[in-house]
């Protein structure tokens, strides 16, 4: 299960991204790495301190764009302490990956999903590392190439795409 935990502000990009992940899970339900995509669910847990009419309206607008499950509770959530202390939610959106038995596979898969999308399924940190290694050959070749005066400089050797800068 992907637990999308966030407030209500500035999460449109995350919603679009998770909608695409949802579609990828539905379109190709095949097993990968011992996990069945069709069994993966996404749940949004909005963490809001005050639920006035204006905040409920924002919630309903965001909810209308979501294709997956949503916790709709306008009172303080039970388990808030667990979310804040164990999952380390501090206001910034996070996306823990949890097995049905409650085992935490990844404390925050948002970066992995932003970088690799559905290809990183089942969204463990090791999956992102394996993808980066898979593409390392490509970036090694790009670094050797002169692209009409553009230099490619790696910022970090562990990831492939998002951590390269192109400079003139």
N, CA and C of each residue as an Amber inpcrd file, in Angstrom:
protein
   504
   0.8380000  -1.1730000   0.0000000   0.0000000   0.0000000   0.0000000
   0.8860000   1.2400000   0.0000000   0.4820000   2.2040000  -0.7920000
   1.1360000   3.5070000  -0.7980000   0.2700000   4.4380000   0.0380000
   0.8300000   4.9840000   1.1030000   0.0980000   5.9080000   1.9700000
   0.5520000   7.3280000   1.6530000  -0.2610000   8.0520000   0.9200000
   0.0680000   9.4380000   0.6020000  -0.4320000  10.2970000   1.7590000
   0.5050000  10.8490000   2.5160000   0.1770000  11.6520000   3.6900000
   0.6070000  13.0780000   3.3990000  -0.3670000  14.0110000   3.4840000
  -0.0490000  15.3960000   3.1390000  -1.0710000  16.3350000   3.7560000
  -0.7650000  17.6050000   3.6440000  -1.7590000  18.6300000   3.9120000
  -2.5650000  18.8410000   2.6390000  -3.2050000  19.9800000   2.5420000
  -4.0380000  20.2670000   1.3760000  -3.3790000  21.2330000   0.3890000
  -2.3000000  21.8450000   0.7990000  -1.7010000  22.9040000  -0.0080000
  -0.6030000  22.3950000  -0.9240000  -0.6350000  22.8530000  -2.1860000
   0.4060000  22.5950000  -3.1830000   0.7250000  21.1100000  -3.3560000
  -0.3140000  20.2970000  -3.5460000  -0.0900000  18.8580000  -3.7680000
  -0.6150000  18.4080000  -5.1360000  -0.9030000  19.3480000  -6.0010000
  -1.4460000  19.0110000  -7.3120000  -0.4930000  18.1310000  -8.1190000
   0.8140000  18.4260000  -8.0750000   1.7920000  17.6200000  -8.8090000
   1.8180000  16.1870000  -8.2850000   1.7690000  16.0560000  -6.9700000
   1.7710000  14.7210000  -6.3730000   0.5110000  13.9460000  -6.7620000
  -0.6220000  14.6250000  -6.8100000  -1.8690000  13.9600000  -7.2050000
  -1.7810000  13.4840000  -8.6510000  -1.2830000  14.3420000  -9.5460000
  -1.1160000  13.9300000 -10.9470000  -0.1730000  12.7310000 -11.0560000
   0.9230000  12.7860000 -10.3350000   1.8900000  11.6930000 -10.3520000
   1.2640000  10.3990000  -9.8400000   0.5630000  10.4600000  -8.7260000
  -0.0450000   9.2550000  -8.1620000  -1.1990000   8.7420000  -9.0180000
  -1.8940000   9.6360000  -9.7100000  -2.9100000   9.1700000 -10.6670000
  -2.2480000   8.3650000 -11.7840000  -1.0860000   8.8060000 -12.2440000
  -0.3940000   8.0510000 -13.2930000   0.1060000   6.7150000 -12.7500000
   0.5340000   6.6770000 -11.5030000   0.9530000   5.4200000 -10.8840000
  -0.2490000   4.4970000 -10.7620000  -1.3750000   5.0390000 -10.3400000
  -2.6080000   4.2440000 -10.2350000  -2.9540000   3.6190000 -11.5910000
  -2.9010000   4.4180000 -12.6380000  -3.1960000   3.9100000 -13.9830000
  -2.2040000   2.8190000 -14.3810000  -0.9400000   2.9890000 -14.0340000
   0.0640000   1.9720000 -14.3360000  -0.1750000   0.6730000 -13.5860000
  -0.6600000   0.7860000 -12.3730000  -0.9700000  -0.4120000 -11.5910000
  -2.1600000  -1.1570000 -12.1830000  -3.1440000  -0.4040000 -12.6790000
  -4.3560000  -1.0040000 -13.2330000  -4.1060000  -1.5710000 -14.6340000
  -3.3880000  -0.8190000 -15.4680000  -3.1720000  -1.2150000 -16.8560000
  -2.3100000  -2.4650000 -16.9920000  -1.3240000  -2.6090000 -16.1250000
  -0.4110000  -3.7470000 -16.2080000  -0.3340000  -4.4080000 -14.8380000
  -1.2930000  -5.3010000 -14.5280000  -1.3630000  -5.8730000 -13.1840000
  -0.3950000  -7.0320000 -12.9360000   0.5840000  -7.2260000 -13.8070000
   1.5070000  -8.3550000 -13.6700000   2.3550000  -8.2550000 -12.4140000
   2.8110000  -9.4220000 -11.9700000   3.6810000  -9.4940000 -10.8040000
   5.0620000  -8.9720000 -11.1640000   5.7020000  -8.3680000 -10.1880000
   7.0900000  -7.9570000 -10.3490000   7.7570000  -8.0020000  -8.9820000
   8.9060000  -8.5960000  -8.9270000   9.6880000  -8.6810000  -7.6870000
   8.8890000  -9.3160000  -6.5520000   8.0140000 -10.2500000  -6.8890000
   7.2220000 -10.9200000  -5.8700000   6.0220000 -10.1320000  -5.3900000
   5.7080000  -9.0190000  -6.0490000   4.5720000  -8.1810000  -5.6730000
   3.5820000  -8.1490000  -6.8320000   2.3120000  -8.1670000  -6.5020000
   1.2750000  -8.0850000  -7.5240000   0.7830000  -6.6530000  -7.6090000
   0.9080000  -6.0630000  -8.7760000   0.4740000  -4.6760000  -8.9530000
  -1.0010000  -4.5100000  -8.6380000  -1.8090000  -5.5090000  -9.0040000
  -3.2490000  -5.4050000  -8.7790000  -3.6000000  -5.3580000  -7.2960000
  -2.6950000  -5.8060000  -6.4350000  -2.9490000  -5.7770000  -4.9950000
  -2.4530000  -4.4920000  -4.3440000  -1.6880000  -3.6870000  -5.0770000
  -1.1990000  -2.4260000  -4.5290000  -2.3260000  -1.4020000  -4.5480000
  -2.5160000  -0.7130000  -3.4620000  -3.5300000   0.3270000  -3.3430000
  -2.8550000   1.6300000  -2.9320000  -3.4890000   2.7330000  -3.2860000
  -3.0120000   4.0570000  -2.8860000  -4.0790000   4.6690000  -1.9970000
  -3.6590000   5.2160000  -0.8700000  -4.5750000   5.8350000   0.0820000
  -4.0480000   7.2020000   0.4580000  -4.8740000   8.2170000   0.2820000
  -4.5120000   9.5710000   0.7020000  -5.0250000   9.7960000   2.1090000
  -4.1260000  10.2150000   2.9880000  -4.4790000  10.5840000   4.3570000
  -4.1800000  12.0730000   4.5010000  -5.2100000  12.9200000   4.3680000
  -4.9630000  14.3590000   4.5200000  -4.8190000  14.7150000   5.9980000
  -3.7570000  15.4230000   6.3110000  -3.4860000  15.8540000   7.6830000
  -3.7200000  17.3580000   7.7560000  -4.7840000  17.7190000   8.3900000
  -5.1740000  19.1210000   8.4690000  -5.5040000  19.4330000   9.9140000
  -5.0180000  20.5800000  10.4130000  -5.2570000  20.9120000  11.8220000
  -6.6500000  21.4900000  12.0490000  -7.1760000  22.2170000  11.1000000
  -8.5120000  22.7860000  11.2610000  -9.3480000  22.5880000  10.0160000
 -10.5420000  22.0510000  10.1880000 -11.3870000  21.7230000   9.0430000
 -12.5640000  22.6810000   8.9340000 -12.3150000  23.9250000   8.6530000
 -13.4080000  24.8630000   8.4050000 -14.0130000  24.6390000   7.0300000
 -15.0240000  25.4150000   6.7050000 -15.7060000  25.2660000   5.4180000
 -14.7610000  25.4700000   4.2320000 -13.8680000  26.4410000   4.3470000
 -12.9410000  26.7230000   3.2400000 -11.9980000  25.5450000   3.0130000
 -11.5070000  24.9340000   4.0900000 -10.5900000  23.7940000   3.9560000
 -11.3210000  22.5690000   3.4060000 -12.5790000  22.3890000   3.8050000
 -13.3660000  21.2750000   3.2640000 -13.5930000  21.4530000   1.7730000
 -13.7890000  22.6830000   1.3570000 -13.9710000  22.9500000  -0.0730000
 -12.6910000  22.6240000  -0.8490000 -11.5320000  23.0040000  -0.2970000
 -10.2520000  22.6660000  -0.9290000 -10.1060000  21.1440000  -0.9810000
 -10.4160000  20.4710000   0.1200000 -10.3510000  19.0080000   0.1700000
 -11.2280000  18.3800000  -0.9080000 -12.4730000  18.8350000  -1.0140000
 -13.3990000  18.2660000  -1.9980000 -12.9250000  18.4980000  -3.4350000
 -12.3310000  19.6570000  -3.6850000 -11.7890000  19.9330000  -5.0120000
 -10.6480000  18.9650000  -5.3250000  -9.7150000  18.8120000  -4.3860000
  -8.6000000  17.8870000  -4.5990000  -9.1000000  16.4510000  -4.7530000
 -10.0440000  16.0790000  -3.9170000 -10.5910000  14.7160000  -3.9480000
 -11.2250000  14.4110000  -5.3030000 -11.8000000  15.4170000  -5.9480000
 -12.4560000  15.1870000  -7.2370000 -11.4640000  14.7740000  -8.3300000
 -10.1680000  15.0670000  -8.1380000  -9.1450000  14.7000000  -9.1190000
  -8.5120000  13.3410000  -8.8250000  -8.7790000  12.7930000  -7.6670000
  -8.1110000  11.5780000  -7.2090000  -8.8660000  10.3410000  -7.6710000
  -8.1140000   9.3670000  -8.1820000  -8.7060000   8.1270000  -8.6880000
  -8.5980000   6.9870000  -7.6760000  -7.9490000   7.2200000  -6.5460000
  -7.6850000   6.1600000  -5.5850000  -8.4230000   6.4470000  -4.2870000
  -8.0810000   5.7610000  -3.2230000  -8.8040000   5.8630000  -1.9570000
  -8.4120000   7.1100000  -1.1750000  -9.3910000   7.6480000  -0.4280000
  -9.1780000   8.8580000   0.3620000  -9.7940000   8.6710000   1.7420000
  -9.0560000   9.0520000   2.7710000  -9.6120000   9.0830000   4.1220000
 -10.3650000  10.4000000   4.2500000 -11.6390000  10.3100000   4.5280000
 -12.4690000  11.5050000   4.6610000 -12.9100000  11.6080000   6.1210000
 -12.1090000  12.3250000   6.8990000 -12.3710000  12.4830000   8.3320000
 -12.0740000  13.9300000   8.6940000 -13.0840000  14.6380000   9.1310000
 -12.9320000  16.0700000   9.4110000 -12.7420000  16.3500000  10.9000000
 -12.3350000  15.3660000  11.6190000 -11.9730000  15.4650000  13.0290000
 -10.4950000  15.0870000  13.1370000  -9.8740000  15.3520000  14.2770000
  -8.4810000  14.8870000  14.4200000  -8.4070000  13.3720000  14.1950000
  -7.4810000  12.9630000  13.3560000  -7.3580000  11.5480000  12.9940000
  -6.8220000  10.7240000  14.1590000  -7.4360000   9.5590000  14.3850000
  -6.7890000   8.6340000  15.3080000  -5.4930000   8.1610000  14.6660000
  -4.4680000   8.0040000  15.4400000  -3.1890000   7.5690000  14.8810000
  -2.3000000   8.7050000  14.4200000  -2.6920000   9.9400000  14.7120000
  -1.8790000  11.0920000  14.3020000  -0.4750000  10.9990000  14.8950000
  -0.3720000  10.5900000  16.1490000   0.9360000  10.4700000  16.7880000
   1.8040000   9.4510000  16.0460000   1.2140000   8.3340000  15.6630000
   1.9370000   7.3170000  14.9000000   2.4370000   7.8910000  13.5760000
   1.5860000   8.6160000  12.8850000   1.9500000   9.2120000  11.5920000
   3.0840000  10.2170000  11.7650000   3.0010000  11.0150000  12.8060000
   4.0240000  12.0390000  13.0130000   5.3260000  11.4690000  13.5720000
   5.2350000  10.5260000  14.5030000   6.4440000  10.0140000  15.1400000
   7.0730000   8.8460000  14.3820000   6.2850000   7.8700000  14.0030000
   6.8360000   6.6810000  13.3490000   7.1090000   6.9100000  11.8660000
   6.1800000   7.5780000  11.1740000   6.3560000   7.8380000   9.7430000
   7.0330000   9.1740000   9.4760000   7.2410000   9.9550000  10.5310000
   7.9780000  11.2240000  10.4730000   7.3360000  12.2630000   9.5520000
   6.0050000  12.3140000   9.5610000   5.3070000  13.3550000   8.8010000
   5.4460000  14.6730000   9.5490000   5.9470000  15.6870000   8.8510000
   6.1540000  17.0020000   9.4610000   5.5770000  18.1190000   8.6070000
   4.5100000  17.8080000   7.8840000   3.8680000  18.8210000   7.0550000
   4.1730000  18.6890000   5.5740000   5.3350000  18.1860000   5.2330000
   5.7250000  17.9730000   3.8370000   5.1530000  16.6290000   3.3820000
   4.5760000  16.5510000   2.1710000   4.0060000  15.2810000   1.7020000
   5.0220000  14.1390000   1.7400000   4.5560000  12.9860000   2.1930000
   5.3750000  11.7810000   2.1950000   4.5560000  10.6340000   1.6150000
   5.2640000   9.5840000   1.1860000   4.5940000   8.4380000   0.5860000
   5.2310000   7.1390000   1.0830000   4.9170000   6.7500000   2.3250000
   5.4320000   5.4760000   2.8110000   4.8210000   4.3080000   2.0390000
   5.6230000   3.2510000   1.8810000   5.1630000   2.0200000   1.2440000
   5.1110000   0.9620000   2.3410000   3.9150000   0.3930000   2.5310000
   3.6950000  -0.5330000   3.6420000   3.0870000  -1.8310000   3.1190000
   3.6360000  -2.9580000   3.5780000   3.0660000  -4.2610000   3.2410000
   1.8000000  -4.4750000   4.0900000   0.9100000  -5.3820000   3.6650000
  -0.3210000  -5.6380000   4.4280000  -0.0600000  -6.0500000   5.8830000
   1.0920000  -6.6350000   6.1470000   1.4370000  -7.0450000   7.5010000
   1.9320000  -5.8780000   8.3540000   1.9860000  -4.6860000   7.7710000
   2.4420000  -3.5090000   8.4980000   3.9360000  -3.2600000   8.3850000
   4.6280000  -4.0280000   7.5850000   6.0680000  -3.8580000   7.4080000
   6.3250000  -2.6770000   6.4800000   7.1390000  -1.7550000   6.9460000
   7.4730000  -0.5630000   6.1650000   8.5620000  -0.9190000   5.1550000
   8.2290000  -0.8230000   3.8510000   9.1930000  -1.1160000   2.7860000
  10.0220000   0.1080000   2.4130000   9.4160000   1.2790000   2.5290000
  10.0970000   2.5280000   2.2070000   9.4130000   3.6290000   2.9900000
  10.1760000   4.4350000   3.6880000   9.5790000   5.4880000   4.5070000
   9.0730000   6.6630000   3.6770000   9.5760000   6.8190000   2.4530000
   9.0670000   7.8770000   1.5730000   9.4900000   7.5950000   0.1320000
   8.5540000   7.1480000  -0.6740000   8.8330000   6.7750000  -2.0560000
   8.5710000   7.9010000  -3.0510000   8.2460000   9.0950000  -2.5940000
   7.9260000  10.1790000  -3.5310000   9.0780000  10.4840000  -4.4860000
  10.2940000  10.6030000  -3.9730000  11.4310000  10.9230000  -4.8440000
  11.6450000   9.8380000  -5.8930000  11.5400000   8.5920000  -5.4620000
  11.7250000   7.4730000  -6.3880000  10.6610000   7.5150000  -7.4810000
   9.4260000   7.7810000  -7.0930000   8.3330000   7.7960000  -8.0730000
   8.4400000   9.0130000  -8.9860000   8.8320000  10.1680000  -8.4470000
   9.0280000  11.3320000  -9.3100000  10.1230000  11.0550000 -10.3350000
  11.1550000  10.3410000  -9.9430000  12.2720000  10.0790000 -10.8540000
  11.9730000   8.9540000 -11.8470000  11.3880000   7.8500000 -11.3760000
  11.2700000   6.6540000 -12.2020000   9.8470000   6.2730000 -12.5680000
   8.8470000   6.8420000 -11.9110000   7.4620000   6.4910000 -12.2020000
   7.1600000   5.0430000 -11.8800000   6.2740000   4.4390000 -12.6480000
   5.8310000   3.0640000 -12.4050000   6.9690000   2.0630000 -12.5950000
   8.0280000   2.4410000 -13.3080000   9.1560000   1.5380000 -13.5010000
   9.8280000   1.1590000 -12.1820000   9.6510000   1.9700000 -11.1450000
  10.2680000   1.6980000  -9.8450000   9.4420000   0.7510000  -8.9750000
   8.3170000   0.2600000  -9.4990000   7.4740000  -0.6590000  -8.7270000
   8.2990000  -1.8370000  -8.2360000   8.2040000  -2.2270000  -6.9870000
   7.2760000  -1.8770000  -5.9130000   7.7520000  -0.7450000  -5.0020000
   8.5940000   0.1200000  -5.5050000   8.9400000   1.4050000  -4.8890000
   9.8010000   1.3040000  -3.6310000  10.6090000   0.2600000  -3.5590000
  11.5870000   0.1710000  -2.4710000  12.8140000   0.9730000  -2.8800000
  13.6070000   1.3960000  -1.9100000  14.8280000   2.1370000  -2.2330000
  15.7560000   1.3000000  -3.1010000  15.7750000   0.0100000  -2.8670000
  16.6330000  -0.8740000  -3.6650000  16.1870000  -0.9040000  -5.1320000
  14.8930000  -0.7100000  -5.3990000  14.4040000  -0.6860000  -6.7780000
  14.9650000   0.5260000  -7.5250000  15.0320000   1.6680000  -6.8600000
  15.5940000   2.8680000  -7.4870000  17.0880000   2.6820000  -7.7400000
  17.7700000   2.0630000  -6.8020000  19.1940000   1.8190000  -6.9720000
  19.4440000   0.9010000  -8.1810000  18.6470000  -0.1550000  -8.2990000
  18.7990000  -1.0810000  -9.4250000  18.5240000  -0.3910000 -10.7620000
  17.5190000   0.4910000 -10.8010000  17.2380000   1.2320000 -12.0310000
  18.3930000   2.1660000 -12.3830000  18.9520000   2.8160000 -11.3750000
  20.0810000   3.7130000 -11.6210000  21.2650000   2.9330000 -12.1760000
  21.5110000   1.7620000 -11.6290000  22.6080000   0.9280000 -12.1330000
  22.3410000   0.4550000 -13.5600000  21.0710000   0.1620000 -13.8330000
  20.6820000  -0.2910000 -15.1750000  20.9790000   0.7870000 -16.2310000
  20.8130000   2.0530000 -15.8620000  21.0170000   3.1570000 -16.7980000
  22.3990000   3.7950000 -16.7010000  23.2160000   3.3010000 -15.7880000
  24.5530000   3.8790000 -15.5940000  25.3660000   3.8750000 -16.8900000
  25.2840000   2.8000000 -17.6680000  26.0340000   2.7100000 -18.9220000
  25.7160000   3.8820000 -19.8360000  24.4230000   4.2550000 -19.8790000
  23.9940000   5.3400000 -20.7510000  24.6360000   6.6560000 -20.3260000
  24.5780000   6.9510000 -19.0390000  25.1300000   8.2150000 -18.5580000
  26.6430000   8.2300000 -18.6370000  27.2710000   7.0740000 -18.5190000
  28.7220000   7.0120000 -18.7180000  29.0820000   7.3990000 -20.1510000
  28.2770000   6.9360000 -21.1080000  28.5130000   7.2800000 -22.5150000
  28.2020000   8.7500000 -22.7920000  27.1360000   9.2600000 -22.2200000
  26.7650000  10.6660000 -22.4120000  27.8710000  11.5690000 -21.8930000
  28.4760000  11.2180000 -20.7600000  29.5620000  12.0310000 -20.2020000
  30.7530000  12.1140000 -21.1550000  30.9480000  11.0870000 -21.9600000
  32.0660000  11.0520000 -22.9010000  31.7810000  11.8460000 -24.1750000
  30.5280000  12.1800000 -24.3970000  30.0990000  12.7920000 -25.6480000
  30.1080000  14.3080000 -25.5420000  30.5730000  14.9500000 -26.6060000
  30.4980000  16.3970000 -26.6820000  29.2290000  16.7290000 -27.4660000
  28.2450000  17.2520000 -26.8050000  26.9640000  17.5820000 -27.4310000
  26.9660000  19.0540000 -27.8410000  27.8240000  19.3850000 -28.8100000
  27.9330000  20.7590000 -29.3190000  28.2100000  21.7530000 -28.1900000
  29.1950000  21.4510000 -27.3920000  29.6100000  22.3780000 -26.3380000
  28.8920000  22.2050000 -25.0170000  27.9420000  21.2980000 -24.9280000
  27.2310000  21.0730000 -23.6620000  27.9720000  20.0000000 -22.8810000
  28.3290000  20.3150000 -21.6610000  28.9980000  19.3630000 -20.7910000
  27.9850000  18.7200000 -19.8530000  28.1130000  17.4100000 -19.6250000
  27.2460000  16.6880000 -18.6970000  28.0660000  16.3670000 -17.4660000
  27.5990000  16.8390000 -16.3160000  28.3310000  16.6160000 -15.0760000
  27.4350000  15.8950000 -14.0800000  27.8600000  14.7220000 -13.6060000
  27.0420000  14.0140000 -12.6130000  27.0950000  14.7230000 -11.2720000
  25.9410000  14.7670000 -10.5960000  25.8870000  15.3270000  -9.2500000
  25.9760000  14.2200000  -8.2130000  25.5790000  13.0060000  -8.6060000
  25.5620000  11.8850000  -7.6780000  25.6270000  10.6160000  -8.5140000
  26.4740000   9.6830000  -8.1650000  26.6430000   8.4790000  -8.9730000
  25.5280000   7.4480000  -8.7600000  24.6940000   7.5750000  -7.7220000
  23.7080000   6.5470000  -7.4230000  22.4350000   6.6510000  -8.2440000
  22.1350000   7.8130000  -8.7590000  20.9120000   7.9410000  -9.5330000
  21.2410000   8.3790000 -10.9410000  20.3470000   8.0970000 -11.8340000
  20.6680000   8.3080000 -13.2350000  20.1830000   9.6390000 -13.7770000
  18.8870000   9.8500000 -13.8820000  18.3700000  10.9700000 -14.6560000
  18.3460000  12.3000000 -13.9260000  17.6820000  12.3790000 -12.8210000
  17.3670000  13.6840000 -12.2560000  18.5610000  14.3830000 -11.6410000
  19.6550000  13.6880000 -11.4150000  20.7650000  14.3230000 -10.7380000
  21.9140000  14.6660000 -11.6740000  21.6170000  14.8630000 -12.9440000
  22.6220000  15.3210000 -13.8980000  22.2770000  16.7420000 -14.3130000
  23.3000000  17.5540000 -14.4240000  23.0700000  18.9080000 -14.8910000
  23.7510000  19.0790000 -16.2350000  23.1220000  19.8490000 -17.0920000
  23.6760000  20.1460000 -18.4040000  24.0340000  21.6150000 -18.4140000
  25.2950000  21.9200000 -18.7080000  25.7450000  23.3030000 -18.7170000
  26.4090000  23.6140000 -20.0420000  26.3440000  24.8810000 -20.4250000
  27.0080000  25.3060000 -21.6670000  28.4710000  25.5600000 -21.4020000
